[in-house]
Amino acid sequence: MAVYEATLKGRDSIQLHVDEQGGAQVKVVGCTELLSLVRKFQIQHGANPMNWPQPVGASHSELLLKEVLLKAKGQWNYPYDHLELCHCRS
């Protein structure tokens, strides 16, 4: 079983536990906005997060959910790929 996670340290966290057959469970700790978003996706798209579409929007909840879904599907790319990054560009 693989575990994928997206976190805002000290705040919100989403974990996907994906089994070998492609089934997955989602575990969420966070604010009401994040909990509501995940619940909405469960109702609209089913219990398996691997079948969910990417959220559209720029709220922290939508970005966290998008990040963890992309990680689980092997499509996540970090926002930058430089070894060193000046503080003004991060």
Secondary structure, DSSP 4 states (H G I P E B T S, - for coil): -EEEEEE-TTS-EEEEEE-TTS-EEEEEES-HHHHHHHHHHHHHH-S-GGGPPPP-S-SHHHHHHHHHHHHHTT----S---SS--GGG-
